[in-house]
Amino acid sequence: MAKEVTSRAENYSQWYQDLVIKANLAENSAVRGCMVIKPHGYAIWERMQRILDDMFKATGHQNAYFPLLIPKSFLSREADHVEGFAKECAVVTHYRLKNADDGSGVVVDPDARLEEELIIRPTSETIIWNTYKNWIHSYRDLPLLCNQWANVMRWEMRTRLFLRTAEFLWQEGHTAHATAEEAQEETVRMLNVYAEFAEKYMAIPVLKGVKTASERFAGAVDTYCIEAMMQDGKALQAGTSHFLGQNFAKAFDVKFTGKNGELDYVWATSWGVSTRLIGALIMAHSDDNGLVLPPKIAPVQAVIVPIFKGDDEFQQMKPHCQTIANKLRQAGVTVKIDDRDNLRSGFKFAEHELQGIPVRLALGPRDVQNGTVEVARRDTLSKETIPQEGVEQHVAALLDDIQNSIYNKALQFRESNTLCVDTYEEFKQKIENGGFIMAHWDGTAETESRIKEETKATIRCIPLDEVKTAGKCMVTGKPSAQRVVFARNY
């Protein structure tokens, strides 16, 4: 199976595409630019959902749901917002079909044109803030902390499964606050939730930072982000959290009566991550043999493969496999038994490697006699034979070690591919090798645009955790307060 996947060294982009298809994560659909997420891919998304949803609720948020369709006039109320999304909007103009007069099929009924066109949501700020106007009256109604799990549509011309599709799944949080300080605290709090999720569960080290004005979300005052490095050295924006100020509250006239009895506009945030995280997971960890899934994200953490010849040996293996599976489940390990009798064990091994199952246990007749089991770990492909007694403790510890090892490998890769440069000539040379480049920038959109045009690199973020050291812009020589992160990106 791995032979059907292009190697990373040969063609990284094709490797990614092959892996998504061959590992049964997703495929292109009949609708241009949209994808079908297959059960294995959706199981990974469900794991992400479950973990993130618990983290959101632990910080006081509740789930709600808002309409898919947004009146066109809503997008016109916030000027930056409509400018940012206008070119990506899919528009509903009619509400009825009819049979063609010539019997060739159905056509749009010209008499069923909508009085006002409806936009398939590219994001939900406008419809949500129009609703919040009816929910918020007093400071007692604040803070309002809502999250929505939904799909959105952004019309994309060039698509890639999970990374950039016209329709994708995501969550979007939308909160309202009485003060700017509370809203800013919320923005950073949710950024930290995303960073914790990426590092603790996805095993992907991330940089936390603020976007430049040209890169921030349309309609935001500030956009915070987490940036991850993929194995080809490119950056991937893995999550964003936006401080919206009072922009949307003013656009939709959302006011509240404060403790002092005075009316004021509320302060807002929004934040989200999407199925793009599955793409990040693939590109950060996987290899030429297939997926490498961190155990905390893997839908199945361990698979048991009985090795047998004929039905008699198969029946002999089954109760022993079930006993081991029960022990693992009691230890909190998600496990399945691959007892398909129409496939060779070698085929099963290759399939489970391709799908990234962290631990594989193989049990044959000799293992039954000796009270042993073969254990293989997906990340290193190493194998060992251990006693069946205590197998649950061994596998649980092994899963922890795999999780830590995957993270440390990714962290080491990022650190070895991050460097500081001081001259533009050196920058133009080093950016060809990929990775993160820390360099001084004069803070102007003109310089930022020139660098992007000449090198295809963008400022991924102004890092929050870096020690600020003043210097001179590598392009103009003008003063710079700190280094920023440049990279080519997805």
N, C-alpha and C positions, 0 to 999 in steps of 0.2 A: 504493500500500500504506500509506503513512504517513497518508493520509486516513482509513484505517480505525482509526487509533489516536487516542484522545481526547487532546487537548493537556494538558500538565501544568498550565497556568494554569486550564483549565476544570475539571478534576477529577483531582487527582493520583493518588488511589486507583484510579480507573477507568483512567487512563493506564497505571499499573503492570500492572493486570490485562490490559488489551488487549495490552500489549507482550509479556508472557509467552506469551500465546496466539498472537498474530500472528507472533512471531519463532520460533515452533515450539520453545519451550523446554520447556513442560510443559502438561498439561491435567488437569482433574478426572477422577477415575476412577469406576467403578461403586461403589466402596467409599466411603461418606461420609467426608469429611475426609482422604482419601488422594489422592495425585497419581500420574499417569504422567509420568515424566521422558522427554521425547522425545530422539532422537539428538543434536540440536544442544545441548540443555541438558545431556545426560549427557557430551558431549564436553568441555564447560567444566568439569564436575565432575571428569572424568578428569585434565584439566590440573592442577587444584588438588590432586588426590590425588597425582599424580606428583611435583609440586614439594614438597609438604609431607612426603611419605614420604621423600624424599631428605634433607630437613632433619631429620626425626626420626632417621633412621639415622646422620646425621652427628653427632648428639649421643648416640649409643650405644644407641638403642632398637631393639628387635626386634618384629616383628609376630607376633601369636598370634590365636587365635579361641576364643571361649567361647560356651556355649549361649544360644540365643534365649529359652529358658524357664527361669524361676527359681522354685524352691519358695516358696510363700507365706510359710512360716516364716522364710525368710532375711531378708525385709524387716522382720520384727518385731524383729530383733536390735539394730538401731541406731534408737533412738526418733525422733530428729530426721529421719532418712532416710525412715522409713515415713510420718511425718506430712507430709513435703514432697511425697511422690509418691502417696499413697494414692488421692486423688481422680482421678488420671490413669491408673490401671492398668487394662489389659485382662486379663481372667481366663479361663483355660482350665479348664473344670470336667469335661468328658467326653472320652473318647478314641475314641468310635465312633459311627457313624451306622447307621441301618437303614431299610429301605423301610417306608413307612407302610402300615398294614393296609388302608386304603381305596384304595391305589394312587396317592395324590396326590403322591408324591415321597419324599424322604428326611426323616427326623426324627432327633433325638438319641435314642440308645438310653438309656433311664433306668437300665438295669443296668450301664452303662459309666461310672459316675461315678468320678472319680479319688479316691483316698484323701486326697490333699492337692492343693488347687488349685495351678495353675502360673500365674505372672505372665509375660506377654510383656514382655521387658525394657524398662523406661523409661530405665534406665542400668544399668551392670553391676558396680558396686562389690561388691554382696553375693555374686554368684556367683564373681567373681574372687577376693575375699578368702577365700572358703571353699576355693578351689583353692590359693591361695598358702600356706595352712596346711600343705599337703603338700609344698610346694616349698622352704620356708624353715626351716632348722634352726640354721644357724650364721651368724656374721658373714661367713663366706666365701661365702655365698649372696647377699650384698648388695653393691651395690644390685641390685635386680631391676627392669629397665626394659622394660615391655611396652606395646605399642600394639595396638589392635584397630580394623579398618575394619569397620563393621557398620551394621545398621538398628536403630532403636528405635521403640517405640510409646508415645505419650503422648496419651491420649484428649482431644482438643480439641473444644470446642463451636463456636467460631468460627475458621474456618480461612482462610488465604490462601496461594496457591501459593508455595512455597519459604520464606516467612517463618514460617508456623505451620501445620503439617499434623500429622495424627495419627501417621503414619509418616514418618520422614525418615532420610536417610543421614548418617552422621558418622564421625568417628574418636574414640576415647576412650583416652587414655593412663592407665595405672595403674602406679605405681611404689612400691617399698618400700625403706626406707633404715634405716641403723643409728642415725642421730642426727636430732634435730629440725632441726639446722642444715643437714644434707645435704638433707633433704626441703624445707626452705624455699628453699634455693638452686635445687633442681629446679623448684619452683613458679614462681619468678621467671624461670628460664632458659626455660621453655616459654612463659611469657607473652611474653618477648622474641622467641621464634621466631615466635609468632603476629603480633606487631607488625611484625616484619621482613617476613613474608609479605604482610601486608595492604598495607604501604607500598611495598615493592620490586616486588611482582608484581601485586597488585590495584590499585595506584596510589591507595589510599585512606588518607589520613592518619588516625591513631587516637590517642586519649588512653589512656594506661596508668594503671590505678588499682586501688584496693581497694574492694570492695563494703561497704556498711554491714551491720550484723548482720541486719537484716530482709531484705536482698536477697541474702545469701550462699547458697551451695549447701547443700541439706539434708544435714547431717552433717559439714560442713566447719568448721574452725577459722577459716580465712580464705579468701575468694574474691577472686582478682585477675581483672581483665577488660581488654579493649580495647573502646573505645566509638568509633563512627564517626558522622559527621553525614550524613544524607541530604539530598537537594536541597529537601525541604519543611521542613527545619530540625529534623526529629525525629531522635532518637538511635537507633542500632541496636547492640545488644551483639553484637560480631563474634567473640568468643572468650572462654573462661574457663579459668582454671587455679586449682586448689584445693589448699590445704594442709589435709590431713585429720587432722593430728596422729596420735594413736594410737586414734582412735575406732573405726575398722573393725577394726584389729588386736585390740582388746579384745573387740569384738563377736564375732569369729570365732576368738579365742584363737590369734593368730599371734605366736609368740614365737621368739626366736633366742638362741643362746648367744654372748655377747660375748667379746672378747679376754681379758677378766678372768675368764671362766668363769661369769659370772652370767647368768641368764635375764632378758630384757626384751622388751617389746612393740616391734614395728617401727613406724617412722614412715612415713606414706603421703602420696601426692599423686594427684590425677586431673586431667585436662585434656582439652578437646575443642572442635572446631569442626564445623559441619554444613553441609548443603546450603543453609542460611540465607545462607551467604556469596554464593550466586548472587543472592539477592534484594538483598543489599547492593551487589553489583556493578552491578546494574540501576539501583538508585535513586541511587547516587552519581554515575554518569557519563552515563547515557543521555539522549536528547533526544526531541523530538516526531517525529523521522524514524525512530526505532528504537533499537536497542542501540548503545552505544559501548563496545567492549571494549579494554582495555589489551592491547597486542601480546604481553606475556609470558604472558597468560592465554588469549588467543584461540586456539582449536583450529586455525584457518586464519588466517595473518597477511596473506596477499596472495592475491587472486583475479585471474586473467587472463581477460578477456572478449574473444574475437575478434568483430569486427564484419564481417558479410558479407551478401551477397545471392546466394542460390542456392548450389548444391553446389560449383560450380567455385571461387568465392571462398572457400568454407568449406575446401576442400581446400588452397587456397593459404595460408590463414592457419595451419593446424594445425602445420606444422613450425616456423614462426616463433614461435608461442606456446610450443611444446615447448622450443625453444632458450632462450627467456627463463626458462621454468620451471626448467630444469636449472641455469642460472646462479644463480637465486635459492636453489635447494635447496643448491647447493654453498656458498653464503654463509650457510647455516643458517636460511633463511627457510622456514616451512611454507607451501606454495602449492598451489592447485588451479586447473585450467583449466575454465572453464564453457563447454563446447563444445556445449551442448544446442541442437539445430537447430530446435526447435519453439517457441522463445520469442524475442521481440524483445529487442534489447540494452537498451532502456529498462526493460523489465520486470526483467531481470537486475540492472541497476544498483540499482533500487529494492529488490529482494529482498536484495542484499548489504548495502545501507545498513541495512535493517531488522534484519538478523542481526549487524550490528556488525563486519564484517570490516574490519580497520584500513586496508588499502591495496587499491585497485582499479587494475588496469592494463587499458587498452583499446587494442586493436590493429586497425586497419582497413587496407584496401589502400593508402591513401595513406601510412600509417605504414610499410608494408613498403617502398614506393618511397623514402621519405625517411630510412629507418633511425631512426625515432622511435617513441615510445610515450607515450600519455597516462597520467599517474599522478594518482590522486585519493586524498586522505586522508579517512578517515571522521570524525575528530573535528571538523574545521573545514569539511569539504565543499569545500575548495579543490582546484583542479586545475592541472596544469602539463604541458607536453609536453617530454620530455627525449630525448636520444639513446639508442638501444638499447645502444650501447657503454657499459659501466660501469653498467648499470641495477641490477646486484646491489648495488654499493656505495651507490648512491643510495637504494635501498629499505631497505637495512639501517640506514643513517643516519636515514632518515625514520621508521622504526619506533622507534628510540631517542628521537627527538624527540617522537613522538606519546606514548610512554610517559611522558616527563617532563612534557609539556604537560598531559596528563590529570591527573597527580598535582598539579601546581602549581595548576591550576584548582580542584581539589577543596580543596586547602589554603587557597587564597585565599578560597574560599567559606566555609570553616569559620571562618577568622580574622575575616572581616567579619561573621559571625553569632555571635560569642562576645563577651559583655560582662560586666562586673562591676556588681553592684548592691548597695546597702547597706540599703535599706529594703524592707519587705514590700509596701508599696503599689506601689513601682516594680516589684518583682518580678512582682506580679500583672498589671501592665500589659504588661511586656515579654515575659512568657512566652506571651502570645497571638500574638506574632509568630514564635514558634519559635526555634530556635537553642539554643546552650549558654549558660547563665547561671551565672557564678561568684559564689557568695554564701556568707556565713558561716552556720554552723548549730551549734547548741549541743550536738550529739552525742546527743540523746535520741530514742528511738523515737517518743515522743509528738509532738514537733515535726515529725519526718519524716512521720508519719502525717497530721498536720493539713495540712501543705503539699500532700501528695498528694491528700487529700480535697477541698481547696478549689481547687486549681489543675490537677489531673491531671498534675502534674510530679513526677518522682521524682529521688532522688539517684542519678545514673548511676555515679559513682565518687568516691572521695577520691583525687585525682590524686597520682601518685608523683613526677612531674617538676616540679611547681609549687614555686616558692619559698614556703615557709611564712611567712605574715604573719598575726599574731594580730589578732583583731578581736572584734566583738560579733555574736551571732546576729541576723539580720534580723527574726526573729519575736519572740523572747523578750528580747533584749538581754543574754543571758548570754554569758560568755566563749567564744571560739571559737579553736582553734589555727590553722586555715587555711580557706581557701575550698574549697568542694566544687562539683562539677559537677551542675547541675540541668538537666533537659530532659524534654519529653514524648517518649515512646519507642514503638517497635514491639515 
